[in-house]
Each structure stands twice: as structure tokens, then as C-alpha cells.
Amino acid sequence: MVPKNSDPAEQEPGDEAVEAERELVEADLASRSEQVQFLSLASLELAALPDDADLFGFVADKLAALLDGAIVTVSEIVGARSHVRAVRGLGRLQGPVTKALGHAPEGLWVPSDGHEAPARRPGMIVELSTDLKAPSRGGLPKRIAAILRSVLGVKSVSVIYLDWKGESFGSIAIVLRRGARIEHPDIVETFARNVTHAFHARNARDSLRRVEVRHRLLLEGMDHVVATTTPRGVVTYMSPSITRFGGIDAEEMLGRSLGEFFLDEPGHPSALELMRGMVREGKQVTFEALFKAREREPVPVEIEAHPVLEKGRVVEVHGVMRNVTQRRQAEEERRKL
């Protein structure tokens, strides 16, 4: 290959074509490198996006910035219905499109109810024709197609379906102006797959939070107390119902020995001794003890403790503590009869 600074007079006739091709290849590689860097940073931002941030708006912003001059519509699919969540790039076209539509546009393409979409290719770009004579399958709703052709002069819309385990939860529609194209579709598709994972990671965290809230409400409403300890009897969890039960804040008990909260009854092994015996044997135990309630009489309780085993070793103890005051009183009255 002839160096770029060679004297043009000394170049062979075919060298100019080779040089031009080389420059095109270099420009394409530079463009690809810039887009890869842009979407790599966008993917990192996506992963760090707070759960209360607008995910759909973020996606629309990044793709509109990457695809200069494009109109990007991001929609969420819930059940059989689609809902536009973000539109970017309409700008000065807002007026003409509004006039053609008869109302302000939510977006220039949405997988509308009753419109038969083409075969789904999750995470891959699908081209939808705007030819008004095309059959409905793989085409666009006629009114939208007419607007795209007359106002924008485009003949197709690029759509990426956001799918998870066979179900579509959203779509990204990209409308390019006449003559424009997506230079490196594989990069955009990779970003779309990252969006899919971010969306479902967020949903998984939301589901976990809902489970935790329900769990907390359930534990707070219980009459008995749920607790976990280490094998040595150090408290690692105490349900909020302990406050109503014994006048002690649950947080106050964390990190302290369970034995601190029980009175020893003459002639009976202590609660901590019974727990340690259970750990040695690896078997469930049920026993009664006196809980040290704050600023009130000790509370007779029944404790049911279960060892949690891993590879034959006790790694944690789960326990349920119930107030048995009424039962003890009834037993005492029977003994007096």
C-alpha cells in the first residue's frame, strides 16, 4: 500500500481507489470504536441507575444521542397493551406530525392493539415497511405509515423488541430520516439486551422488597416472637413483636447472648444450656423458660428451636417463642383443686 504522503504522480492508477477504500475502512472502524465506547459507558450507567430513576427515558436519551437525528420511541408492553414511556427527537417535527395525526403524538410507532407484528426476534432489529400497499403482517398501521412517508420521507422503522423468557415487555422504535441508517446495528442490539437485563434486575429487586415488606408486616402482627442465633447463642435476628411481648427493642438484642434475656429457674437447665445441647445433637428442642421482660414481671415462655444444618454442622438456630402465661396459670389452678 502506498503511504499517504507519497507523490500522487508516482502512484499507480489503481492506488487512488485502494487509498480511498482504506480511508473508508478506517472511518468505519473509528465510527464503530466511538459507538462501542459510547454504549459501553451507557451500559455502565444503566447498571448503576437507581431503582426510582426513569429507565425508559434513560434508554431513549442514550439512543437519541447515539443516532443523531433519529426519533426514538420507547414503549412498555403490559399484557396485551402497549404504553409509550419516552419519546426523543421529535423537535421541530412536533407541529407537522400533530397536524397530520390530528393530535399531539405520543410516539411515532407503538405495537398497537390489534396490529399483527412480525415474527419476534428478541433483542434484534426488525425492519417494518411503511408501504401503504403492503399487507398488515410486517407492516405499520396505515395512518402512522402515511405520516412517516409524507412528513419524514422514510420507508421503514427499525424496531427492537425487548423480550424476557419468551414474553415481550417493551419495544424501541427508531425512525431515521431519509437516507440515514443505523451504522452498527449489532452495537445497538447489545445495548438493548443490557436494557432487558437491567429491567428484570430492577423488577426482581422490587419483588424482593415487596416480599420483605409482607414478611415484616406478618412478623409485626404475630403474638409470638421469631428469632435466629448463632450456634453459640448470639442473637442475629429478633422479630419486632418482641417489643410488645417483653418491652425490649429488637435492635437492642442483636449481637448479645440469648442467655442475658432469661432467668434461671431452680432445678431446671438454663435456656442457653438447652440451646447448646441442641446444637451438639443437631436436633429440634422445645422447652419452657422465664423471659426477662422490661419493667414488668418475668414472662413464662415456650421456646421451639430448630437447628439449621449444612454438611452435618449446625450453622444457625431458628426459634419461635410463645407466651404461655395463661397456660401456666391454668395448670397452677388445676394443681390447687
PEVEN-V516637 format. One record per residue. N is the residue number from 1. RES is the residue in three letters. PHI is phi in whole degrees, 0 to 359 (NA if undefined). Layout:
n: {N:N}
res: {RES:RES}
phi: {PHI:PHI}
//
This chain:
n: {1:2:3:4:5:6:7:8:9:10:11:12:13:14:15:16:17:18:19:20:21:22:23:24:25:26:27:28:29:30:31:32:33:34:35:36:37:38:39:40:41:42:43:44:45:46:47:48:49:50:51:52:53:54:55:56:57:58:59:60:61:62:63:64:65:66:67:68:69:70:71:72:73:74:75:76:77:78:79:80:81:82:83:84:85:86:87:88:89:90:91:92:93:94:95:96:97:98:99:100:101:102:103:104:105:106:107:108:109:110:111:112:113:114:115:116:117:118:119:120:121:122:123:124:125:126:127:128:129:130:131:132:133:134:135:136:137:138:139:140:141:142:143:144:145:146:147:148:149:150:151:152:153:154:155:156:157:158:159:160:161:162:163:164:165:166:167:168:169:170:171:172:173:174:175:176:177:178:179:180:181:182:183:184:185:186:187:188:189:190:191:192:193:194:195:196:197:198:199:200:201:202:203:204:205:206:207:208:209:210:211:212:213:214:215:216:217:218:219:220:221:222:223:224:225:226:227:228:229:230:231:232:233:234:235:236:237:238:239:240:241:242:243:244:245:246:247:248:249:250:251:252:253:254:255:256:257:258:259:260:261:262:263:264:265:266:267:268:269:270:271:272:273:274:275:276:277:278:279:280:281:282:283:284:285:286:287:288:289:290:291:292:293:294:295:296:297:298:299:300:301:302:303:304:305:306:307:308:309:310:311:312:313:314:315:316:317:318:319:320:321:322:323:324:325:326:327:328:329:330:331:332:333:334:335:336:337}
res: {MET:VAL:PRO:LYS:ASN:SER:ASP:PRO:ALA:GLU:GLN:GLU:PRO:GLY:ASP:GLU:ALA:VAL:GLU:ALA:GLU:ARG:GLU:LEU:VAL:GLU:ALA:ASP:LEU:ALA:SER:ARG:SER:GLU:GLN:VAL:GLN:PHE:LEU:SER:LEU:ALA:SER:LEU:GLU:LEU:ALA:ALA:LEU:PRO:ASP:ASP:ALA:ASP:LEU:PHE:GLY:PHE:VAL:ALA:ASP:LYS:LEU:ALA:ALA:LEU:LEU:ASP:GLY:ALA:ILE:VAL:THR:VAL:SER:GLU:ILE:VAL:GLY:ALA:ARG:SER:HIS:VAL:ARG:ALA:VAL:ARG:GLY:LEU:GLY:ARG:LEU:GLN:GLY:PRO:VAL:THR:LYS:ALA:LEU:GLY:HIS:ALA:PRO:GLU:GLY:LEU:TRP:VAL:PRO:SER:ASP:GLY:HIS:GLU:ALA:PRO:ALA:ARG:ARG:PRO:GLY:MET:ILE:VAL:GLU:LEU:SER:THR:ASP:LEU:LYS:ALA:PRO:SER:ARG:GLY:GLY:LEU:PRO:LYS:ARG:ILE:ALA:ALA:ILE:LEU:ARG:SER:VAL:LEU:GLY:VAL:LYS:SER:VAL:SER:VAL:ILE:TYR:LEU:ASP:TRP:LYS:GLY:GLU:SER:PHE:GLY:SER:ILE:ALA:ILE:VAL:LEU:ARG:ARG:GLY:ALA:ARG:ILE:GLU:HIS:PRO:ASP:ILE:VAL:GLU:THR:PHE:ALA:ARG:ASN:VAL:THR:HIS:ALA:PHE:HIS:ALA:ARG:ASN:ALA:ARG:ASP:SER:LEU:ARG:ARG:VAL:GLU:VAL:ARG:HIS:ARG:LEU:LEU:LEU:GLU:GLY:MET:ASP:HIS:VAL:VAL:ALA:THR:THR:THR:PRO:ARG:GLY:VAL:VAL:THR:TYR:MET:SER:PRO:SER:ILE:THR:ARG:PHE:GLY:GLY:ILE:ASP:ALA:GLU:GLU:MET:LEU:GLY:ARG:SER:LEU:GLY:GLU:PHE:PHE:LEU:ASP:GLU:PRO:GLY:HIS:PRO:SER:ALA:LEU:GLU:LEU:MET:ARG:GLY:MET:VAL:ARG:GLU:GLY:LYS:GLN:VAL:THR:PHE:GLU:ALA:LEU:PHE:LYS:ALA:ARG:GLU:ARG:GLU:PRO:VAL:PRO:VAL:GLU:ILE:GLU:ALA:HIS:PRO:VAL:LEU:GLU:LYS:GLY:ARG:VAL:VAL:GLU:VAL:HIS:GLY:VAL:MET:ARG:ASN:VAL:THR:GLN:ARG:ARG:GLN:ALA:GLU:GLU:GLU:ARG:ARG:LYS:LEU}
phi: {NA:282:301:296:268:293:291:306:294:269:282:290:303:276:292:298:293:296:296:296:294:298:295:296:296:296:295:294:294:295:298:296:299:297:291:298:296:300:283:294:294:297:292:294:298:299:295:265:295:299:295:267:281:279:297:294:296:299:298:298:301:293:289:295:290:289:260:305:89:276:256:245:241:249:241:254:255:239:66:261:245:250:227:291:251:200:228:227:98:293:49:290:280:305:296:300:293:299:297:292:281:95:199:297:286:282:194:272:204:223:294:286:298:86:270:277:282:291:306:288:235:310:74:247:285:245:266:251:287:258:296:292:270:288:297:298:292:82:256:238:306:302:296:294:298:297:296:298:287:283:273:257:71:263:243:204:237:269:235:245:274:263:244:218:53:85:245:277:245:184:210:240:254:240:256:256:289:309:85:276:208:280:298:228:300:296:290:297:295:297:299:299:293:296:298:302:294:295:298:280:295:296:297:296:294:298:297:296:297:295:296:297:296:298:297:295:298:296:292:293:271:284:278:254:248:250:216:230:222:286:302:270:93:275:288:247:206:218:293:301:295:296:294:291:288:227:74:243:287:301:298:294:272:296:82:253:289:300:299:295:255:230:270:279:260:307:83:233:294:288:301:292:296:294:296:292:295:297:297:298:272:70:235:294:229:229:208:249:204:251:274:281:287:280:56:200:296:303:257:292:228:248:245:246:246:240:281:257:256:225:53:83:250:281:251:197:236:256:222:236:243:241:283:244:303:297:294:295:297:295:295:295:294:297:293:286:289}
//
